Amino acid sequence: MPHDTVTITREMACRIRRWRRDEDHSWRAVAQAASAAWGPAWGSNQLHGRALCTAAAQLLGEDPDEEPWN
């Protein structure tokens, strides 16, 4: 990873959004939290976190370049 596209569920997208918005996680922290929650495949660097946030925003119908994502 990182992936051009990341496949996640809606439940995962909501959790990623909560990490980013409510817990103010950096992209790196999002990747680390995802690895802890769903396994090490997500890595722990900011590129993985950015890919997860982009996928989550798109799944939720939001713009990954706008608040609360960026």
C-alpha positions in Angstrom: 0.0 0.0 0.0 -0.8 2.9 -0.5 -3.5 2.1 -3.1 -4.9 4.3 -5.8 -8.2 2.9 -4.5 -8.9 1.5 -1.1 -11.9 -0.8 -0.5 -13.6 -0.2 2.9 -17.0 -0.6 4.3 -19.4 2.2 5.3 -18.8 1.3 9.0 -15.0 1.6 8.4 -15.6 5.0 6.7 -17.6 6.3 9.6 -14.9 5.2 12.1 -12.1 6.8 9.9 -14.1 10.0 9.8 -14.5 9.9 13.6 -10.7 9.5 14.0 -10.0 12.4 11.7 -12.7 14.8 12.8 -13.5 14.0 16.5 -10.1 12.7 17.6 -8.1 15.1 15.3 -5.9 12.2 14.0 -3.2 13.0 11.4 -3.1 10.9 8.3 -0.3 8.8 10.0 -2.4 8.4 13.1 -5.4 7.3 11.0 -3.2 4.6 9.4 -2.0 3.5 12.8 -5.5 3.3 14.2 -6.7 1.4 11.2 -3.8 -1.1 11.6 -4.7 -1.6 15.3 -8.4 -2.0 14.5 -8.3 -4.1 11.3 -4.8 -5.6 11.0 -1.4 -4.5 9.9 -2.2 -4.3 6.1 -3.0 -0.6 6.5 0.5 0.3 7.5 1.4 3.3 9.6 2.5 6.1 7.3 0.8 9.2 6.1 0.3 7.9 2.6 -1.7 5.0 3.8 -3.7 7.3 6.1 -4.4 9.7 3.2 -5.6 6.9 1.1 -7.9 5.7 3.8 -9.3 9.2 4.4 -9.9 9.7 0.7 -11.7 6.4 0.4 -13.8 7.2 3.5 -14.7 10.7 2.3 -15.8 9.4 -1.1 -17.8 6.6 0.3 -19.6 9.1 2.6 -20.2 11.5 -0.3 -17.8 14.1 1.0 -14.9 16.0 -0.5 -11.6 14.6 0.9 -9.9 18.0 0.3 -12.4 19.9 2.5 -13.0 19.9 6.2 -13.1 17.7 8.2 -10.8 15.6 6.0 -8.0 18.1 5.3 
